[in-house]
């Protein structure tokens, strides 16, 4: 399957179906700036509690900085591997968990709880809705990237404090994701964690309930 | 602008642009079951940390139950209004915050941190990634709904404990959203909170940074 391009718009259902969490398929080519701008604009069109738009996007492309973050992630990967029972460790070993250098671009998404002032409409009852808004923006970005032939890989093997210092974010601003972004040779038909036998997909019928969760 | 239908698939960028948080535009017609199934299937295709798929969807359509939840939300709305300074209260008063009964369908999204067992690949460093996965599913659902001519309205004026009891969710499972879902007369061009002068959109350029957040 070849990657689509913006000249051939794909439907929202097709983007949802084809979206993958990419590690190994980055070509090494940079994301063209206009493409990066379009996918960040899509992210910025996300809904947010009280219309606070609490997200920011930090684009990291300096090779020495990508290498530094990749080194940090490699250490955290080793710690996780060491924590696994032997059989799970064997399943885990061949799984690639990041493409930080190969993608050429990192997008750190941050959440700023101060945006919107003291009275955020809709956040007073459910505090997490602020954080959730920034996550909705990530899914917009991810689906727009599919339409652009850009692969996205969400890396979560890092310490939040390390990443905050790395981008110069000060509390209460939190980095909530590192997204690798770059052109890809292809998007896999089957998610990596299924292909490598880590965990299979549940049937959707298991996730749907009527009136009560049972 | 009329609502699109599944017979006329829309591009992912168009879905992102047209998506609105709907309160007032529900027609009162029920969501056809096959449509509901398609948008929940789209939700279920979301990425998740360690492929845990930690979400569930509880469909609520019994009119007495919709009325009961709407009553709870009305009380929480009154409390928020009372907490505002007079000028903000005046801006808030005409803003409709839910369409629980009018939509005819509530979809409660829950997060189950136990799914995936004790070793969740990628969640050991950033605990919130489990919760984030369920939020990514919500954005998939929301965009698929646009393609189906279904409006979605995320309600967050509720107490989490109340909603957990309401659907029979037991700790550590958490309800994280109530989504009103139903056919709509139209999707507004401009978000409600902009139209009512609550808060305007920031330029996207304000949200984009290079290498460092500054």
Contacts between the chains, C-beta under 8 A, distances in Angstrom:
chain1	res1	chain2	res2	distance
A	9	B	11	3.9
A	9	B	12	7.4
A	9	B	13	6.8
A	10	B	11	6.6
A	10	B	12	6.2
A	11	B	9	3.9
A	11	B	10	6.6
A	11	B	11	6.2
A	11	B	12	7.0
A	11	B	147	7.0
A	12	B	9	7.4
A	12	B	10	6.2
A	12	B	11	7.0
A	12	B	12	4.7
A	12	B	14	7.8
A	12	B	15	4.0
A	12	B	143	5.0
A	12	B	144	6.3
A	12	B	146	7.0
A	12	B	147	4.9
A	13	B	9	6.8
A	13	B	38	7.9
A	13	B	42	6.6
A	13	B	144	6.4
A	13	B	147	6.4
A	14	B	12	7.8
A	15	B	12	4.1
A	16	B	42	5.0
A	16	B	45	5.3
A	16	B	140	5.3
A	16	B	143	7.3
A	16	B	144	6.6
A	17	B	45	6.3
A	19	B	45	7.6
A	19	B	47	7.0
A	21	B	47	5.1
A	37	B	204	7.9
A	37	B	208	7.8
A	38	B	13	7.9
A	40	B	204	6.5
A	40	B	207	7.3
A	40	B	208	5.7
A	41	B	204	5.1
A	42	B	13	6.6
A	42	B	16	5.0
A	44	B	202	7.9
A	44	B	204	4.4
A	44	B	207	5.6
A	45	B	16	5.3
A	45	B	17	6.3
A	45	B	19	7.6
A	46	B	139	7.2
A	47	B	19	7.1
A	47	B	21	5.1
A	47	B	142	7.4
A	47	B	154	6.9
A	47	B	191	7.8
A	49	B	156	6.3
A	50	B	193	6.8
A	50	B	198	7.1
A	50	B	199	6.4
A	51	B	191	6.3
A	51	B	193	4.0
A	51	B	194	6.7
A	51	B	198	6.4
A	51	B	199	4.3
A	51	B	200	7.8
A	51	B	201	7.4
A	52	B	199	6.9
A	53	B	201	6.9
A	53	B	202	5.4
A	53	B	207	7.2
A	55	B	207	6.3
A	56	B	207	5.2
A	56	B	208	7.8
A	56	B	209	6.2
A	56	B	213	6.0
A	57	B	207	5.8
A	57	B	208	5.4
A	57	B	209	6.8
A	58	B	209	4.6
A	58	B	210	7.5
A	58	B	211	7.0
A	58	B	212	6.7
A	58	B	213	5.2
A	59	B	208	6.9
A	59	B	209	7.0
A	59	B	210	5.5
A	59	B	211	7.3
A	60	B	211	5.8
A	61	B	210	7.9
A	61	B	211	7.6
A	62	B	211	6.1
A	65	B	211	6.7
A	76	B	125	5.6
A	80	B	121	7.4
A	80	B	124	5.6
A	80	B	125	7.7
A	83	B	119	7.1
A	83	B	124	7.1
A	84	B	119	5.7
A	85	B	119	7.7
A	88	B	119	5.9
A	92	B	121	6.9
A	95	B	121	7.5
A	97	B	121	7.6
A	97	B	122	7.2
A	108	B	213	7.9
A	110	B	213	6.1
A	116	B	199	6.9
A	119	B	83	7.1
A	119	B	84	5.7
A	119	B	85	7.7
A	119	B	88	5.9
A	121	B	80	7.4
A	121	B	92	6.8
A	121	B	95	7.4
A	121	B	97	7.6
A	121	B	193	7.1
A	121	B	198	6.3
A	122	B	97	7.2
A	122	B	156	4.3
A	122	B	157	6.4
A	123	B	156	7.1
A	124	B	80	5.6
A	124	B	83	7.2
A	125	B	76	5.6
A	125	B	80	7.7
A	125	B	156	6.0
A	125	B	157	5.5
A	125	B	158	5.9
A	125	B	159	6.3
A	125	B	160	7.9
A	126	B	156	4.7
A	126	B	158	7.3
A	126	B	160	6.3
A	126	B	176	7.9
A	128	B	131	7.1
A	128	B	176	7.1
A	129	B	156	4.8
A	131	B	128	7.1
A	131	B	131	8.0
A	132	B	135	4.8
A	132	B	138	7.8
A	132	B	176	7.3
A	132	B	177	7.7
A	135	B	132	4.7
A	135	B	135	4.0
A	135	B	136	6.3
A	135	B	139	7.7
A	136	B	135	6.3
A	136	B	136	8.0
A	136	B	138	6.9
A	136	B	139	4.6
A	136	B	142	7.8
A	138	B	132	7.8
A	138	B	136	6.9
A	139	B	46	7.1
A	139	B	135	7.7
A	139	B	136	4.6
A	139	B	139	3.6
A	139	B	140	6.5
A	140	B	16	5.3
A	140	B	139	6.5
A	140	B	143	7.9
A	142	B	47	7.5
A	142	B	136	7.8
A	143	B	12	5.0
A	143	B	16	7.3
A	143	B	140	7.9
A	143	B	143	6.8
A	144	B	12	6.3
A	144	B	13	6.4
A	144	B	16	6.6
A	146	B	12	7.0
A	147	B	11	7.0
A	147	B	12	4.9
A	147	B	13	6.4
A	154	B	47	6.9
A	156	B	49	6.3
A	156	B	122	4.3
A	156	B	123	7.1
A	156	B	125	6.0
A	156	B	126	4.6
A	156	B	129	4.8
A	157	B	122	6.4
A	157	B	125	5.5
A	158	B	125	5.9
A	158	B	126	7.3
A	159	B	125	6.3
A	160	B	125	7.9
A	160	B	126	6.3
A	167	B	211	7.7
A	167	B	212	5.7
A	167	B	213	5.1
A	168	B	212	4.4
A	168	B	213	5.4
A	168	B	214	6.2
A	169	B	213	4.9
A	173	B	213	7.0
A	176	B	126	7.9
A	176	B	128	7.1
A	176	B	132	7.3
A	177	B	132	7.7
A	191	B	47	7.8
A	191	B	51	6.2
A	193	B	50	6.8
A	193	B	51	4.0
A	193	B	121	7.1
A	194	B	51	6.7
A	198	B	50	7.1
A	198	B	51	6.4
A	198	B	121	6.3
A	199	B	50	6.4
A	199	B	51	4.3
A	199	B	52	7.0
A	199	B	116	6.9
A	200	B	51	7.8
A	201	B	51	7.4
A	201	B	53	6.9
A	202	B	44	7.9
A	202	B	53	5.4
A	204	B	37	7.9
A	204	B	40	6.5
A	204	B	41	5.1
A	204	B	44	4.4
A	207	B	40	7.3
A	207	B	44	5.6
A	207	B	53	7.2
A	207	B	55	6.3
A	207	B	56	5.2
A	207	B	57	5.7
A	208	B	37	7.8
A	208	B	40	5.7
A	208	B	56	7.8
A	208	B	57	5.3
A	208	B	59	6.9
A	209	B	56	6.2
A	209	B	57	6.8
A	209	B	58	4.6
A	209	B	59	7.0
A	210	B	58	7.5
A	210	B	59	5.5
A	210	B	61	7.9
A	211	B	58	7.0
A	211	B	59	7.3
A	211	B	60	5.8
A	211	B	61	7.6
A	211	B	62	6.1
A	211	B	65	6.7
A	211	B	167	7.7
A	212	B	58	6.7
A	212	B	167	5.7
A	212	B	168	4.4
A	213	B	56	6.0
A	213	B	58	5.2
A	213	B	108	7.9
A	213	B	110	6.1
A	213	B	167	5.0
A	213	B	168	5.4
A	213	B	169	5.0
A	213	B	173	7.0
A	214	B	168	6.3
